[in-house]
């Protein structure tokens, strides 16, 4: 049976070729082999970075007498194609055709493609990937947001130019509409997110344009879609709609974009899961053994769910959690957190430090303060970081670049990554849950924060580094225990121990 062959081959390969200490390789490899053999879906939470577990799904994908599509981000594809797949092919003595691409070819054995490309094909029925091809999705943590991005309609500057070219007889109307919108958009007071819900006045301006051009066959598809949704939602309270209309703008360039996106995506995704046998793999999908919340958001049916926990011996972190810091929304927080950062960074010599500060003004202040003391070691939102560099950045930047940056000895978290209700897009999603009388904090804000937090500390787990969590809400809010549970395994203290930094 293929499961036994995969188990034996991977065990021998790991003994001879791989120094990796991820303890679940063989179990996961058997599970993936079984799912591929039977064509039954499986959902796997690894609790680790892809470089730790990727061998576990590559071995059955290569060994089985089947064709497989692996859906994974581009950076991961390059690593698999250049490093791990050649090693396994050489070890197994096979020459399966492996390539990266956006469309299945009849001669393919193993195709690597991006989640964006695969989702677009499935959502819009482009038929670039045949049905019934065994499919492994690595990076399933991001599927909800990636699907929402695919379903988002955005009107950009180029779309307006295209509309002008297609409707030269309506040049004055289109230009006047754009001028009115620009004036309305830039009359909004600034906020840190540079995005705003589409207000009634702005909707009326767009609605007037849509009505004038409604019978014109030259109206491009994107404007057609937008006008159709706008007319359906024109009388709906924007905070009670199942769609979000919002504007993003750049104060420096003077450009803006108008966006439309669904709040829930399960209904769009449900039809695609039965089109092919699937194995979905992610680092952190559920905070407990129950995967129902994850499945509900993606419209997944009940499937086999396996959760691997971090290894307590090799993947623990050292957690510094002070017990008496001011709350993040008090005037005393800034000075207190700055003092903590200076002390912690002062102990971290000759090794990289990452400081996560989501508040943009505070991020700049932290960067300036540290630069006056540590000089060129300090970088703000930069990827070129020396081995002993001090990076001050936000959550998204760290998430996008943590695989290419030096692994820090110390990760300082100033505030939890809970989505801010001051962000109009977040407020719209919260209003949607409220309208349905659902627990918006437990269903949306908290799971988002837990996923971001677990992803952020993955490099520290693999190096057994230090995480300093300076948000007092962990100590005084009811959800603090949930947050601490996802940080396990960890050694936790509430004082700064110089021994952790090698200072005696």
Buried (B, 14 or more C-beta within 10 A) or exposed (E): EBBEBBBEBBBEBBEEEBEBEBBBBBBBBBBBBBBBBEEEBBBBBBBBBBBBBBBBBBBBBBBBEBBBBBBBBBEBBEBBBEEBBEBBBEBBEEEBEBBBEBEBEEEBBBBBBBBBBBBBBBBEEEEBBEEEBBBBBBBBBBBBEBBBBBBEBBBBEEBBEBBBEBBEEBEEBBEEBBEBBBEBBEEBEEEEBBBBBBBEEBBBBBBBBBEBBEEBEBBBEBBBEBBEBBBEBBEEEBBEBBBBBBBBBEEEEEEBBBBBBBBBBBEBBEEBBEBBBBBBBBBBBBBEEEBEBBBEBBBBEEBBBBBBBBBEEBBBBBBBBBEEBBBBEEEEBBEBBBEBBBEBBEBBBEBBBBBBBBBEEBBEBBBEBBBEEBEEBBBBBBEEBEEBBBBBBBBEBBBEBBBEBBBBBBBBBBBBBBBBEEBBBBBBBBBBBEBEEEEBBEBBBBBBBBBBBBBBBBBBBBBBBBBBBBBBBBBEBEBBEBBBEBBEBBEBEEEBEEEBBEEE
